[in-house]
Every structure is written in C-alpha cells, then in structure tokens.
Amino acid sequence: MSGLMRSESMSYLQLLVPEEVALQFCNELGHASAMQFVDLNEGVQAFQRRYMKDIVRISDIERKVKNIENF
C-alpha cells in the first residue's frame, strides 16, 4: 500500500527534470507511489499541448495495425 494517507505530512515541490529522462523519472516515481502530479498547464487545451501531434500519430498507427490484424 502506498504511504499517501490524509494525515501524513506532505510537501509541495516543483521538480525540473531534463526531457531526456523525464519519462523514466516519472515512471519510477509512479511505480513507487511516491508522488502525485499537478498539471501546471491546466489552462492549455489538450489539442494545443506540444505532444498532441505524437498522440494523434500513434493513435492512427494503432488503428492501422488493428485493421491489418483483423484482415
């Protein structure tokens, strides 16, 4: 069980992580249940985020692969 209970003391931190290791960093902390994330860009629409093109491209590739598998 994670150690995140309501009565536990917590600190609010902002971490600046280099882009090259950000995925691995977040993955490790997420699996350790060691932190919660706050979206600092909540005013930005989803389609305006810089990684949205990648998500659309990957979704399109996934759809094509499923079509090939079902053929």
Predicted model as a PDB file, atoms N, CA, C, CB and O in Angstrom, pLDDT in the B-factor column:
MODEL        1                                                                  
ATOM      1  N   MET A   1       0.851  -1.182   0.000  1.00 46.00           N  
ATOM      2  CA  MET A   1       0.000   0.000   0.000  1.00 46.00           C  
ATOM      3  C   MET A   1       0.890   1.238   0.000  1.00 46.00           C  
ATOM      4  CB  MET A   1      -0.965   0.002   1.227  1.00 46.00           C  
ATOM      5  O   MET A   1       1.950   1.258   0.626  1.00 46.00           O  
ATOM      6  N   SER A   2       0.452   2.246  -0.698  1.00 54.00           N  
ATOM      7  CA  SER A   2       1.253   3.468  -0.733  1.00 54.00           C  
ATOM      8  C   SER A   2       1.215   4.146   0.626  1.00 54.00           C  
ATOM      9  CB  SER A   2       0.746   4.429  -1.829  1.00 54.00           C  
ATOM     10  O   SER A   2       0.359   3.844   1.457  1.00 54.00           O  
ATOM     11  N   GLY A   3       2.126   5.040   0.842  1.00 58.00           N  
ATOM     12  CA  GLY A   3       2.180   5.738   2.106  1.00 58.00           C  
ATOM     13  C   GLY A   3       1.420   7.053   2.081  1.00 58.00           C  
ATOM     14  O   GLY A   3       1.598   7.877   2.978  1.00 58.00           O  
ATOM     15  N   LEU A   4       0.583   7.270   1.086  1.00 58.00           N  
ATOM     16  CA  LEU A   4      -0.114   8.548   0.975  1.00 58.00           C  
ATOM     17  C   LEU A   4      -1.471   8.482   1.677  1.00 58.00           C  
ATOM     18  CB  LEU A   4      -0.295   8.937  -0.504  1.00 58.00           C  
ATOM     19  O   LEU A   4      -2.458   8.036   1.092  1.00 58.00           O  
ATOM     20  N   MET A   5      -1.512   8.919   2.908  1.00 61.00           N  
ATOM     21  CA  MET A   5      -2.747   8.975   3.682  1.00 61.00           C  
ATOM     22  C   MET A   5      -3.058  10.435   3.969  1.00 61.00           C  
ATOM     23  CB  MET A   5      -2.631   8.151   5.008  1.00 61.00           C  
ATOM     24  O   MET A   5      -2.171  11.287   3.922  1.00 61.00           O  
ATOM     25  N   ARG A   6      -4.288  10.714   4.257  1.00 64.00           N  
ATOM     26  CA  ARG A   6      -4.686  12.102   4.522  1.00 64.00           C  
ATOM     27  C   ARG A   6      -3.914  12.726   5.682  1.00 64.00           C  
ATOM     28  CB  ARG A   6      -6.171  12.165   4.814  1.00 64.00           C  
ATOM     29  O   ARG A   6      -3.581  13.910   5.639  1.00 64.00           O  
ATOM     30  N   SER A   7      -3.632  11.946   6.705  1.00 70.00           N  
ATOM     31  CA  SER A   7      -2.998  12.513   7.890  1.00 70.00           C  
ATOM     32  C   SER A   7      -1.478  12.621   7.769  1.00 70.00           C  
ATOM     33  CB  SER A   7      -3.346  11.682   9.090  1.00 70.00           C  
ATOM     34  O   SER A   7      -0.832  13.217   8.631  1.00 70.00           O  
ATOM     35  N   GLU A   8      -0.907  12.055   6.717  1.00 72.00           N  
ATOM     36  CA  GLU A   8       0.542  12.145   6.562  1.00 72.00           C  
ATOM     37  C   GLU A   8       0.932  13.546   6.112  1.00 72.00           C  
ATOM     38  CB  GLU A   8       1.051  11.094   5.554  1.00 72.00           C  
ATOM     39  O   GLU A   8       0.235  14.177   5.317  1.00 72.00           O  
ATOM     40  N   SER A   9       2.059  14.021   6.635  1.00 77.00           N  
ATOM     41  CA  SER A   9       2.523  15.340   6.201  1.00 77.00           C  
ATOM     42  C   SER A   9       3.103  15.211   4.789  1.00 77.00           C  
ATOM     43  CB  SER A   9       3.590  15.924   7.198  1.00 77.00           C  
ATOM     44  O   SER A   9       3.751  14.219   4.454  1.00 77.00           O  
ATOM     45  N   MET A  10       2.858  16.219   3.988  1.00 75.00           N  
ATOM     46  CA  MET A  10       3.316  16.209   2.603  1.00 75.00           C  
ATOM     47  C   MET A  10       3.957  17.549   2.290  1.00 75.00           C  
ATOM     48  CB  MET A  10       2.146  15.913   1.624  1.00 75.00           C  
ATOM     49  O   MET A  10       3.708  18.547   2.966  1.00 75.00           O  
ATOM     50  N   SER A  11       4.772  17.556   1.273  1.00 80.00           N  
ATOM     51  CA  SER A  11       5.398  18.787   0.809  1.00 80.00           C  
ATOM     52  C   SER A  11       5.027  19.000  -0.650  1.00 80.00           C  
ATOM     53  CB  SER A  11       6.945  18.739   0.990  1.00 80.00           C  
ATOM     54  O   SER A  11       4.907  18.045  -1.416  1.00 80.00           O  
ATOM     55  N   TYR A  12       4.848  20.256  -1.025  1.00 81.00           N  
ATOM     56  CA  TYR A  12       4.562  20.610  -2.410  1.00 81.00           C  
ATOM     57  C   TYR A  12       5.873  21.058  -3.035  1.00 81.00           C  
ATOM     58  CB  TYR A  12       3.457  21.731  -2.515  1.00 81.00           C  
ATOM     59  O   TYR A  12       6.455  22.062  -2.625  1.00 81.00           O  
ATOM     60  N   LEU A  13       6.333  20.309  -4.027  1.00 81.00           N  
ATOM     61  CA  LEU A  13       7.607  20.601  -4.672  1.00 81.00           C  
ATOM     62  C   LEU A  13       7.411  20.773  -6.166  1.00 81.00           C  
ATOM     63  CB  LEU A  13       8.625  19.490  -4.391  1.00 81.00           C  
ATOM     64  O   LEU A  13       6.490  20.206  -6.753  1.00 81.00           O  
ATOM     65  N   GLN A  14       8.266  21.543  -6.761  1.00 82.00           N  
ATOM     66  CA  GLN A  14       8.306  21.630  -8.218  1.00 82.00           C  
ATOM     67  C   GLN A  14       9.656  21.083  -8.650  1.00 82.00           C  
ATOM     68  CB  GLN A  14       8.085  23.112  -8.730  1.00 82.00           C  
ATOM     69  O   GLN A  14      10.705  21.585  -8.248  1.00 82.00           O  
ATOM     70  N   LEU A  15       9.612  20.048  -9.475  1.00 82.00           N  
ATOM     71  CA  LEU A  15      10.835  19.423  -9.967  1.00 82.00           C  
ATOM     72  C   LEU A  15      11.029  19.767 -11.429  1.00 82.00           C  
ATOM     73  CB  LEU A  15      10.794  17.895  -9.773  1.00 82.00           C  
ATOM     74  O   LEU A  15      10.089  19.693 -12.220  1.00 82.00           O  
ATOM     75  N   LEU A  16      12.216  20.134 -11.781  1.00 88.00           N  
ATOM     76  CA  LEU A  16      12.560  20.376 -13.172  1.00 88.00           C  
ATOM     77  C   LEU A  16      13.456  19.237 -13.614  1.00 88.00           C  
ATOM     78  CB  LEU A  16      13.257  21.768 -13.369  1.00 88.00           C  
ATOM     79  O   LEU A  16      14.593  19.111 -13.161  1.00 88.00           O  
ATOM     80  N   VAL A  17      12.930  18.407 -14.506  1.00 88.00           N  
ATOM     81  CA  VAL A  17      13.618  17.199 -14.933  1.00 88.00           C  
ATOM     82  C   VAL A  17      13.959  17.340 -16.410  1.00 88.00           C  
ATOM     83  CB  VAL A  17      12.749  15.928 -14.673  1.00 88.00           C  
ATOM     84  O   VAL A  17      13.100  17.739 -17.197  1.00 88.00           O  
ATOM     85  N   PRO A  18      15.178  17.027 -16.805  1.00 92.00           N  
ATOM     86  CA  PRO A  18      15.530  17.093 -18.229  1.00 92.00           C  
ATOM     87  C   PRO A  18      14.621  16.188 -19.062  1.00 92.00           C  
ATOM     88  CB  PRO A  18      17.006  16.695 -18.437  1.00 92.00           C  
ATOM     89  O   PRO A  18      14.263  15.089 -18.637  1.00 92.00           O  
ATOM     90  N   GLU A  19      14.260  16.656 -20.228  1.00 87.00           N  
ATOM     91  CA  GLU A  19      13.324  15.942 -21.082  1.00 87.00           C  
ATOM     92  C   GLU A  19      13.807  14.530 -21.412  1.00 87.00           C  
ATOM     93  CB  GLU A  19      13.097  16.720 -22.361  1.00 87.00           C  
ATOM     94  O   GLU A  19      12.994  13.618 -21.560  1.00 87.00           O  
ATOM     95  N   GLU A  20      15.116  14.344 -21.526  1.00 91.00           N  
ATOM     96  CA  GLU A  20      15.661  13.030 -21.910  1.00 91.00           C  
ATOM     97  C   GLU A  20      15.343  11.953 -20.884  1.00 91.00           C  
ATOM     98  CB  GLU A  20      17.168  13.122 -22.097  1.00 91.00           C  
ATOM     99  O   GLU A  20      15.206  10.785 -21.246  1.00 91.00           O  
ATOM    100  N   VAL A  21      15.223  12.321 -19.608  1.00 93.00           N  
ATOM    101  CA  VAL A  21      14.996  11.324 -18.562  1.00 93.00           C  
ATOM    102  C   VAL A  21      13.625  11.473 -17.895  1.00 93.00           C  
ATOM    103  CB  VAL A  21      16.086  11.424 -17.512  1.00 93.00           C  
ATOM    104  O   VAL A  21      13.322  10.750 -16.946  1.00 93.00           O  
ATOM    105  N   ALA A  22      12.805  12.389 -18.375  1.00 88.00           N  
ATOM    106  CA  ALA A  22      11.520  12.666 -17.730  1.00 88.00           C  
ATOM    107  C   ALA A  22      10.611  11.441 -17.709  1.00 88.00           C  
ATOM    108  CB  ALA A  22      10.817  13.812 -18.439  1.00 88.00           C  
ATOM    109  O   ALA A  22       9.991  11.164 -16.682  1.00 88.00           O  
ATOM    110  N   LEU A  23      10.515  10.711 -18.798  1.00 87.00           N  
ATOM    111  CA  LEU A  23       9.646   9.539 -18.847  1.00 87.00           C  
ATOM    112  C   LEU A  23      10.086   8.492 -17.837  1.00 87.00           C  
ATOM    113  CB  LEU A  23       9.634   8.941 -20.252  1.00 87.00           C  
ATOM    114  O   LEU A  23       9.264   7.973 -17.081  1.00 87.00           O  
ATOM    115  N   GLN A  24      11.370   8.179 -17.817  1.00 91.00           N  
ATOM    116  CA  GLN A  24      11.884   7.188 -16.877  1.00 91.00           C  
ATOM    117  C   GLN A  24      11.701   7.660 -15.431  1.00 91.00           C  
ATOM    118  CB  GLN A  24      13.369   6.903 -17.160  1.00 91.00           C  
ATOM    119  O   GLN A  24      11.331   6.874 -14.559  1.00 91.00           O  
ATOM    120  N   PHE A  25      11.958   8.929 -15.187  1.00 89.00           N  
ATOM    121  CA  PHE A  25      11.825   9.505 -13.846  1.00 89.00           C  
ATOM    122  C   PHE A  25      10.393   9.374 -13.339  1.00 89.00           C  
ATOM    123  CB  PHE A  25      12.250  10.983 -13.850  1.00 89.00           C  
ATOM    124  O   PHE A  25      10.165   8.901 -12.226  1.00 89.00           O  
ATOM    125  N   CYS A  26       9.433   9.793 -14.156  1.00 83.00           N  
ATOM    126  CA  CYS A  26       8.017   9.726 -13.763  1.00 83.00           C  
ATOM    127  C   CYS A  26       7.558   8.287 -13.610  1.00 83.00           C  
ATOM    128  CB  CYS A  26       7.138  10.445 -14.791  1.00 83.00           C  
ATOM    129  O   CYS A  26       6.782   7.978 -12.705  1.00 83.00           O  
ATOM    130  N   ASN A  27       8.022   7.414 -14.474  1.00 85.00           N  
ATOM    131  CA  ASN A  27       7.657   6.002 -14.400  1.00 85.00           C  
ATOM    132  C   ASN A  27       8.122   5.388 -13.077  1.00 85.00           C  
ATOM    133  CB  ASN A  27       8.260   5.230 -15.586  1.00 85.00           C  
ATOM    134  O   ASN A  27       7.363   4.681 -12.414  1.00 85.00           O  
ATOM    135  N   GLU A  28       9.356   5.659 -12.703  1.00 88.00           N  
ATOM    136  CA  GLU A  28       9.901   5.101 -11.456  1.00 88.00           C  
ATOM    137  C   GLU A  28       9.150   5.635 -10.237  1.00 88.00           C  
ATOM    138  CB  GLU A  28      11.400   5.427 -11.333  1.00 88.00           C  
ATOM    139  O   GLU A  28       8.802   4.868  -9.339  1.00 88.00           O  
ATOM    140  N   LEU A  29       8.904   6.929 -10.202  1.00 83.00           N  
ATOM    141  CA  LEU A  29       8.189   7.504  -9.058  1.00 83.00           C  
ATOM    142  C   LEU A  29       6.732   7.045  -9.028  1.00 83.00           C  
ATOM    143  CB  LEU A  29       8.254   9.037  -9.104  1.00 83.00           C  
ATOM    144  O   LEU A  29       6.165   6.836  -7.956  1.00 83.00           O  
ATOM    145  N   GLY A  30       6.137   6.892 -10.190  1.00 79.00           N  
ATOM    146  CA  GLY A  30       4.756   6.420 -10.248  1.00 79.00           C  
ATOM    147  C   GLY A  30       4.622   5.005  -9.735  1.00 79.00           C  
ATOM    148  O   GLY A  30       3.678   4.699  -9.007  1.00 79.00           O  
ATOM    149  N   HIS A  31       5.547   4.134 -10.100  1.00 85.00           N  
ATOM    150  CA  HIS A  31       5.507   2.747  -9.625  1.00 85.00           C  
ATOM    151  C   HIS A  31       5.793   2.658  -8.128  1.00 85.00           C  
ATOM    152  CB  HIS A  31       6.516   1.894 -10.398  1.00 85.00           C  
ATOM    153  O   HIS A  31       5.346   1.718  -7.469  1.00 85.00           O  
ATOM    154  N   ALA A  32       6.518   3.608  -7.595  1.00 84.00           N  
ATOM    155  CA  ALA A  32       6.813   3.623  -6.165  1.00 84.00           C  
ATOM    156  C   ALA A  32       5.690   4.292  -5.367  1.00 84.00           C  
ATOM    157  CB  ALA A  32       8.138   4.343  -5.909  1.00 84.00           C  
ATOM    158  O   ALA A  32       5.743   4.337  -4.138  1.00 84.00           O  
ATOM    159  N   SER A  33       4.681   4.808  -6.062  1.00 76.00           N  
ATOM    160  CA  SER A  33       3.580   5.549  -5.414  1.00 76.00           C  
ATOM    161  C   SER A  33       4.134   6.635  -4.504  1.00 76.00           C  
ATOM    162  CB  SER A  33       2.672   4.590  -4.603  1.00 76.00           C  
ATOM    163  O   SER A  33       3.638   6.842  -3.397  1.00 76.00           O  
ATOM    164  N   ALA A  34       5.156   7.318  -4.973  1.00 73.00           N  
ATOM    165  CA  ALA A  34       5.850   8.289  -4.140  1.00 73.00           C  
ATOM    166  C   ALA A  34       5.406   9.723  -4.371  1.00 73.00           C  
ATOM    167  CB  ALA A  34       7.311   8.186  -4.373  1.00 73.00           C  
ATOM    168  O   ALA A  34       5.833  10.619  -3.643  1.00 73.00           O  
ATOM    169  N   MET A  35       4.560   9.965  -5.364  1.00 74.00           N  
ATOM    170  CA  MET A  35       4.165  11.351  -5.610  1.00 74.00           C  
ATOM    171  C   MET A  35       2.858  11.428  -6.358  1.00 74.00           C  
ATOM    172  CB  MET A  35       5.240  12.082  -6.384  1.00 74.00           C  
ATOM    173  O   MET A  35       2.402  10.453  -6.956  1.00 74.00           O  
ATOM    174  N   GLN A  36       2.269  12.591  -6.316  1.00 75.00           N  
ATOM    175  CA  GLN A  36       1.093  12.910  -7.103  1.00 75.00           C  
ATOM    176  C   GLN A  36       1.477  14.060  -8.019  1.00 75.00           C  
ATOM    177  CB  GLN A  36      -0.140  13.273  -6.194  1.00 75.00           C  
ATOM    178  O   GLN A  36       2.309  14.894  -7.662  1.00 75.00           O  
ATOM    179  N   PHE A  37       0.873  14.106  -9.198  1.00 74.00           N  
ATOM    180  CA  PHE A  37       1.216  15.136 -10.168  1.00 74.00           C  
ATOM    181  C   PHE A  37       0.124  16.192 -10.237  1.00 74.00           C  
ATOM    182  CB  PHE A  37       1.445  14.519 -11.549  1.00 74.00           C  
ATOM    183  O   PHE A  37      -1.063  15.889 -10.116  1.00 74.00           O  
ATOM    184  N   VAL A  38       0.545  17.433 -10.431  1.00 77.00           N  
ATOM    185  CA  VAL A  38      -0.365  18.551 -10.618  1.00 77.00           C  
ATOM    186  C   VAL A  38      -0.079  19.141 -11.992  1.00 77.00           C  
ATOM    187  CB  VAL A  38      -0.206  19.627  -9.481  1.00 77.00           C  
ATOM    188  O   VAL A  38       1.073  19.424 -12.321  1.00 77.00           O  
ATOM    189  N   ASP A  39      -1.114  19.324 -12.787  1.00 78.00           N  
ATOM    190  CA  ASP A  39      -0.958  19.884 -14.123  1.00 78.00           C  
ATOM    191  C   ASP A  39      -0.790  21.393 -14.014  1.00 78.00           C  
ATOM    192  CB  ASP A  39      -2.171  19.527 -15.022  1.00 78.00           C  
ATOM    193  O   ASP A  39      -1.729  22.108 -13.665  1.00 78.00           O  
ATOM    194  N   LEU A  40       0.405  21.869 -14.313  1.00 78.00           N  
ATOM    195  CA  LEU A  40       0.664  23.305 -14.244  1.00 78.00           C  
ATOM    196  C   LEU A  40       0.205  24.036 -15.490  1.00 78.00           C  
ATOM    197  CB  LEU A  40       2.132  23.556 -14.026  1.00 78.00           C  
ATOM    198  O   LEU A  40       0.269  25.265 -15.544  1.00 78.00           O  
ATOM    199  N   ASN A  41      -0.257  23.303 -16.492  1.00 80.00           N  
ATOM    200  CA  ASN A  41      -0.737  23.901 -17.735  1.00 80.00           C  
ATOM    201  C   ASN A  41      -2.223  23.629 -17.921  1.00 80.00           C  
ATOM    202  CB  ASN A  41       0.057  23.364 -18.934  1.00 80.00           C  
ATOM    203  O   ASN A  41      -2.670  23.387 -19.042  1.00 80.00           O  
ATOM    204  N   GLU A  42      -2.989  23.664 -16.844  1.00 83.00           N  
ATOM    205  CA  GLU A  42      -4.387  23.287 -16.962  1.00 83.00           C  
ATOM    206  C   GLU A  42      -5.201  24.271 -17.805  1.00 83.00           C  
ATOM    207  CB  GLU A  42      -4.994  23.170 -15.593  1.00 83.00           C  
ATOM    208  O   GLU A  42      -6.305  23.934 -18.234  1.00 83.00           O  
ATOM    209  N   GLY A  43      -4.692  25.459 -18.047  1.00 86.00           N  
ATOM    210  CA  GLY A  43      -5.388  26.407 -18.905  1.00 86.00           C  
ATOM    211  C   GLY A  43      -5.175  26.147 -20.392  1.00 86.00           C  
ATOM    212  O   GLY A  43      -5.832  26.765 -21.230  1.00 86.00           O  
ATOM    213  N   VAL A  44      -4.261  25.237 -20.723  1.00 83.00           N  
ATOM    214  CA  VAL A  44      -3.946  24.927 -22.114  1.00 83.00           C  
ATOM    215  C   VAL A  44      -4.863  23.802 -22.589  1.00 83.00           C  
ATOM    216  CB  VAL A  44      -2.444  24.529 -22.276  1.00 83.00           C  
ATOM    217  O   VAL A  44      -4.966  22.760 -21.941  1.00 83.00           O  
ATOM    218  N   GLN A  45      -5.526  24.019 -23.722  1.00 85.00           N  
ATOM    219  CA  GLN A  45      -6.401  22.992 -24.282  1.00 85.00           C  
ATOM    220  C   GLN A  45      -5.573  21.776 -24.691  1.00 85.00           C  
ATOM    221  CB  GLN A  45      -7.194  23.543 -25.495  1.00 85.00           C  
ATOM    222  O   GLN A  45      -4.397  21.907 -25.031  1.00 85.00           O  
ATOM    223  N   ALA A  46      -6.185  20.603 -24.656  1.00 77.00           N  
ATOM    224  CA  ALA A  46      -5.475  19.357 -24.973  1.00 77.00           C  
ATOM    225  C   ALA A  46      -4.849  19.401 -26.364  1.00 77.00           C  
ATOM    226  CB  ALA A  46      -6.429  18.167 -24.874  1.00 77.00           C  
ATOM    227  O   ALA A  46      -3.717  18.951 -26.543  1.00 77.00           O  
ATOM    228  N   PHE A  47      -5.567  19.935 -27.349  1.00 76.00           N  
ATOM    229  CA  PHE A  47      -5.031  19.956 -28.715  1.00 76.00           C  
ATOM    230  C   PHE A  47      -3.905  20.961 -28.892  1.00 76.00           C  
ATOM    231  CB  PHE A  47      -6.133  20.266 -29.694  1.00 76.00           C  
ATOM    232  O   PHE A  47      -3.240  20.950 -29.929  1.00 76.00           O  
ATOM    233  N   GLN A  48      -3.671  21.822 -27.921  1.00 81.00           N  
ATOM    234  CA  GLN A  48      -2.597  22.807 -28.000  1.00 81.00           C  
ATOM    235  C   GLN A  48      -1.299  22.329 -27.340  1.00 81.00           C  
ATOM    236  CB  GLN A  48      -3.046  24.098 -27.358  1.00 81.00           C  
ATOM    237  O   GLN A  48      -0.265  22.987 -27.457  1.00 81.00           O  
ATOM    238  N   ARG A  49      -1.350  21.212 -26.665  1.00 81.00           N  
ATOM    239  CA  ARG A  49      -0.157  20.706 -25.981  1.00 81.00           C  
ATOM    240  C   ARG A  49       0.834  20.181 -27.009  1.00 81.00           C  
ATOM    241  CB  ARG A  49      -0.528  19.591 -24.963  1.00 81.00           C  
ATOM    242  O   ARG A  49       0.443  19.659 -28.053  1.00 81.00           O  
ATOM    243  N   ARG A  50       2.105  20.323 -26.710  1.00 79.00           N  
ATOM    244  CA  ARG A  50       3.132  20.036 -27.705  1.00 79.00           C  
ATOM    245  C   ARG A  50       3.228  18.561 -28.063  1.00 79.00           C  
ATOM    246  CB  ARG A  50       4.459  20.511 -27.210  1.00 79.00           C  
ATOM    247  O   ARG A  50       3.728  18.237 -29.140  1.00 79.00           O  
ATOM    248  N   TYR A  51       2.773  17.658 -27.210  1.00 81.00           N  
ATOM    249  CA  TYR A  51       2.855  16.232 -27.504  1.00 81.00           C  
ATOM    250  C   TYR A  51       1.604  15.695 -28.190  1.00 81.00           C  
ATOM    251  CB  TYR A  51       3.100  15.465 -26.235  1.00 81.00           C  
ATOM    252  O   TYR A  51       1.534  14.504 -28.491  1.00 81.00           O  
ATOM    253  N   MET A  52       0.622  16.545 -28.439  1.00 84.00           N  
ATOM    254  CA  MET A  52      -0.648  16.093 -29.019  1.00 84.00           C  
ATOM    255  C   MET A  52      -0.459  15.494 -30.404  1.00 84.00           C  
ATOM    256  CB  MET A  52      -1.633  17.250 -29.091  1.00 84.00           C  
ATOM    257  O   MET A  52      -1.117  14.509 -30.739  1.00 84.00           O  
ATOM    258  N   LYS A  53       0.425  16.065 -31.218  1.00 86.00           N  
ATOM    259  CA  LYS A  53       0.675  15.513 -32.558  1.00 86.00           C  
ATOM    260  C   LYS A  53       1.161  14.075 -32.464  1.00 86.00           C  
ATOM    261  CB  LYS A  53       1.706  16.370 -33.318  1.00 86.00           C  
ATOM    262  O   LYS A  53       0.776  13.232 -33.274  1.00 86.00           O  
ATOM    263  N   ASP A  54       2.011  13.792 -31.473  1.00 88.00           N  
ATOM    264  CA  ASP A  54       2.516  12.426 -31.283  1.00 88.00           C  
ATOM    265  C   ASP A  54       1.389  11.470 -30.894  1.00 88.00           C  
ATOM    266  CB  ASP A  54       3.616  12.407 -30.206  1.00 88.00           C  
ATOM    267  O   ASP A  54       1.330  10.342 -31.382  1.00 88.00           O  
ATOM    268  N   ILE A  55       0.503  11.920 -30.021  1.00 86.00           N  
ATOM    269  CA  ILE A  55      -0.615  11.075 -29.599  1.00 86.00           C  
ATOM    270  C   ILE A  55      -1.525  10.753 -30.774  1.00 86.00           C  
ATOM    271  CB  ILE A  55      -1.415  11.759 -28.485  1.00 86.00           C  
ATOM    272  O   ILE A  55      -1.954   9.610 -30.929  1.00 86.00           O  
ATOM    273  N   VAL A  56      -1.824  11.742 -31.599  1.00 90.00           N  
ATOM    274  CA  VAL A  56      -2.672  11.524 -32.777  1.00 90.00           C  
ATOM    275  C   VAL A  56      -1.987  10.569 -33.752  1.00 90.00           C  
ATOM    276  CB  VAL A  56      -2.992  12.867 -33.478  1.00 90.00           C  
ATOM    277  O   VAL A  56      -2.630   9.672 -34.297  1.00 90.00           O  
ATOM    278  N   ARG A  57      -0.706  10.756 -33.971  1.00 92.00           N  
ATOM    279  CA  ARG A  57       0.045   9.886 -34.888  1.00 92.00           C  
ATOM    280  C   ARG A  57       0.066   8.446 -34.392  1.00 92.00           C  
ATOM    281  CB  ARG A  57       1.481  10.398 -35.057  1.00 92.00           C  
ATOM    282  O   ARG A  57      -0.143   7.517 -35.171  1.00 92.00           O  
ATOM    283  N   ILE A  58       0.315   8.259 -33.110  1.00 92.00           N  
ATOM    284  CA  ILE A  58       0.352   6.914 -32.534  1.00 92.00           C  
ATOM    285  C   ILE A  58      -1.028   6.270 -32.573  1.00 92.00           C  
ATOM    286  CB  ILE A  58       0.873   6.962 -31.090  1.00 92.00           C  
ATOM    287  O   ILE A  58      -1.153   5.076 -32.845  1.00 92.00           O  
ATOM    288  N   SER A  59      -2.049   7.051 -32.303  1.00 92.00           N  
ATOM    289  CA  SER A  59      -3.418   6.537 -32.366  1.00 92.00           C  
ATOM    290  C   SER A  59      -3.760   6.075 -33.779  1.00 92.00           C  
ATOM    291  CB  SER A  59      -4.418   7.609 -31.904  1.00 92.00           C  
ATOM    292  O   SER A  59      -4.407   5.044 -33.963  1.00 92.00           O  
ATOM    293  N   ASP A  60      -3.326   6.837 -34.765  1.00 95.00           N  
ATOM    294  CA  ASP A  60      -3.566   6.475 -36.164  1.00 95.00           C  
ATOM    295  C   ASP A  60      -2.829   5.177 -36.527  1.00 95.00           C  
ATOM    296  CB  ASP A  60      -3.119   7.622 -37.100  1.00 95.00           C  
ATOM    297  O   ASP A  60      -3.390   4.310 -37.197  1.00 95.00           O  
ATOM    298  N   ILE A  61      -1.589   5.050 -36.090  1.00 95.00           N  
ATOM    299  CA  ILE A  61      -0.814   3.829 -36.347  1.00 95.00           C  
ATOM    300  C   ILE A  61      -1.477   2.633 -35.664  1.00 95.00           C  
ATOM    301  CB  ILE A  61       0.649   3.991 -35.850  1.00 95.00           C  
ATOM    302  O   ILE A  61      -1.564   1.550 -36.242  1.00 95.00           O  
ATOM    303  N   GLU A  62      -1.941   2.837 -34.433  1.00 95.00           N  
ATOM    304  CA  GLU A  62      -2.618   1.756 -33.708  1.00 95.00           C  
ATOM    305  C   GLU A  62      -3.871   1.294 -34.456  1.00 95.00           C  
ATOM    306  CB  GLU A  62      -2.991   2.217 -32.284  1.00 95.00           C  
ATOM    307  O   GLU A  62      -4.135   0.095 -34.554  1.00 95.00           O  
ATOM    308  N   ARG A  63      -4.633   2.244 -34.979  1.00 95.00           N  
ATOM    309  CA  ARG A  63      -5.835   1.914 -35.753  1.00 95.00           C  
ATOM    310  C   ARG A  63      -5.466   1.106 -36.992  1.00 95.00           C  
ATOM    311  CB  ARG A  63      -6.592   3.198 -36.159  1.00 95.00           C  
ATOM    312  O   ARG A  63      -6.144   0.133 -37.321  1.00 95.00           O  
ATOM    313  N   LYS A  64      -4.395   1.501 -37.683  1.00 96.00           N  
ATOM    314  CA  LYS A  64      -3.960   0.784 -38.881  1.00 96.00           C  
ATOM    315  C   LYS A  64      -3.501  -0.634 -38.555  1.00 96.00           C  
ATOM    316  CB  LYS A  64      -2.833   1.548 -39.569  1.00 96.00           C  
ATOM    317  O   LYS A  64      -3.796  -1.566 -39.303  1.00 96.00           O  
ATOM    318  N   VAL A  65      -2.791  -0.805 -37.458  1.00 96.00           N  
ATOM    319  CA  VAL A  65      -2.338  -2.133 -37.041  1.00 96.00           C  
ATOM    320  C   VAL A  65      -3.536  -3.023 -36.730  1.00 96.00           C  
ATOM    321  CB  VAL A  65      -1.409  -2.031 -35.810  1.00 96.00           C  
ATOM    322  O   VAL A  65      -3.548  -4.193 -37.111  1.00 96.00           O  
ATOM    323  N   LYS A  66      -4.541  -2.486 -36.043  1.00 94.00           N  
ATOM    324  CA  LYS A  66      -5.744  -3.270 -35.741  1.00 94.00           C  
ATOM    325  C   LYS A  66      -6.463  -3.686 -37.017  1.00 94.00           C  
ATOM    326  CB  LYS A  66      -6.696  -2.469 -34.842  1.00 94.00           C  
ATOM    327  O   LYS A  66      -6.966  -4.805 -37.111  1.00 94.00           O  
ATOM    328  N   ASN A  67      -6.514  -2.789 -38.002  1.00 95.00           N  
ATOM    329  CA  ASN A  67      -7.128  -3.128 -39.287  1.00 95.00           C  
ATOM    330  C   ASN A  67      -6.378  -4.249 -39.975  1.00 95.00           C  
ATOM    331  CB  ASN A  67      -7.180  -1.907 -40.195  1.00 95.00           C  
ATOM    332  O   ASN A  67      -6.990  -5.140 -40.565  1.00 95.00           O  
ATOM    333  N   ILE A  68      -5.055  -4.211 -39.905  1.00 95.00           N  
ATOM    334  CA  ILE A  68      -4.236  -5.267 -40.532  1.00 95.00           C  
ATOM    335  C   ILE A  68      -4.463  -6.594 -39.786  1.00 95.00           C  
ATOM    336  CB  ILE A  68      -2.702  -4.875 -40.519  1.00 95.00           C  
ATOM    337  O   ILE A  68      -4.589  -7.642 -40.420  1.00 95.00           O  
ATOM    338  N   GLU A  69      -4.516  -6.556 -38.460  1.00 93.00           N  
ATOM    339  CA  GLU A  69      -4.731  -7.775 -37.674  1.00 93.00           C  
ATOM    340  C   GLU A  69      -6.095  -8.399 -37.963  1.00 93.00           C  
ATOM    341  CB  GLU A  69      -4.606  -7.469 -36.181  1.00 93.00           C  
ATOM    342  O   GLU A  69      -6.231  -9.622 -37.959  1.00 93.00           O  
ATOM    343  N   ASN A  70      -7.095  -7.570 -38.212  1.00 91.00           N  
ATOM    344  CA  ASN A  70      -8.456  -8.066 -38.459  1.00 91.00           C  
ATOM    345  C   ASN A  70      -8.683  -8.473 -39.903  1.00 91.00           C  
ATOM    346  CB  ASN A  70      -9.465  -7.016 -38.076  1.00 91.00           C  
ATOM    347  O   ASN A  70      -9.745  -8.998 -40.238  1.00 91.00           O  
ATOM    348  N   PHE A  71      -7.717  -8.242 -40.748  1.00 85.00           N  
ATOM    349  CA  PHE A  71      -7.864  -8.538 -42.177  1.00 85.00           C  
ATOM    350  C   PHE A  71      -7.865  -9.986 -42.424  1.00 85.00           C  
ATOM    351  CB  PHE A  71      -6.782  -7.903 -42.978  1.00 85.00           C  
ATOM    352  O   PHE A  71      -7.980 -10.416 -43.572  1.00 85.00           O  
TER     353      PHE A  71                                                      
ENDMDL                                                                          
END                                                                             
